[in-house]
Amino acid sequence: MRARRRRLSIATAVAATVAGVGLTAPPATSAPPLQYVSLGDSYTAGNGAGTYTETTCWRSPDTYGALVAEHDGAEHVNAACSGGRVADLTQPRQLGAPTTRTATYRVAGNAQVQQDKWLRRAKADQLCGETTQPDLSWEMSFVGETTATTSGSVELTATVSCQLTAAPQIDAVTQDTDAVFLTIGGNDVNFSGIVLQCMVLRSATGCESTIAAADAALPDLRDRTAEALQAIHDRSRGNAEVHLVGYPNLLNTASYSIPEAAPTYDAGAALFAMQARGDELQAKGVAELDAADTGPHGYTFVDVKPAWDGLTHGLDPRTTPDNSQAWLVPVLAPGRQLPEWVHPTQEGYAATAEAIIDAMP
């Protein structure tokens, strides 16, 4: 494990140098704050925390990255997004279905110039809507247009398709980034399908096939995750320690058979084993990256399960559950929306933050 880097200002560095040779140093200035960035899926964004800055990506000020940053006095950027997959770390992602908007503007020039001027006006007027997050933007494409000439000028009436798009999450990382935190991979192996089949419908055949498919996808997920982590590290020019943060146990038991009335499949054992294998593969991939890196900052896998007391704070899968100890939002929890189900509560995010702080050098 490498030492955590605390950047020094030029004045501070000069002061230390000249002091060593007995010269009078210029006044030292304080070092800039550490820069932390969170990437990944809903378990990083903050789904379940109950407090949100927006509900497109479900980013929360109480997510684990923000808590770690607060602990260290660091600045924090949350670029994680609910539903995120490994590909979204390095590629733009379309969010939701496109909508259409129509407007009329007076423009001049040839057809291409008219379209360009129309688009500039539409963007200035926020025709597709307002975005409150710097990494979210509207992509506009023409789907229909008509023109009318009045007193020598052209009025262009156009309809555009509006697609909300998130920039590649990696864009939030710079050479000044000191640490990157991310949880990723659940959506790549159909997290929502597992929740639906195993915890909502409690379908033995559906749960078994969904977990089997997830388990088969884990080796490829490990390889793609490693490539993305390498890209993140390279984006920081080797200056950031990259922390891949694991998932807590979803259930509070390692054995639970479904359907309850006539059990035929141990969903609890299968899910427990699949999560353990996922951690094992991801941890091994991170260790290999770290061993191959020769710089001062590398890669860390953070296993959060010990901080969550193993199985203690997972969800009770029984039809009449006791979730008084759960640090995950139960399915159908009153006052909660579907994107919050089976995601950490504030207690869960605090426990994950503690695990990261303990793992940081």
PyMOL commands that set and color helices and strands:
alter all, ss='L'
color gray80, all
select helices_A, chain A and resi 10-20+42-45+64-72+86-89+111-124+169-172+187-189+191-200+204-235+267-292+338-340+346-359
alter helices_A, ss='H'
color red, helices_A
select strands_A, chain A and resi 35-40+75-78+93-94+99-107+136-150+153-166+179-183+241-245+257-258+265-266+299-302
alter strands_A, ss='S'
color yellow, strands_A
deselect
rebuild
show_as cartoon
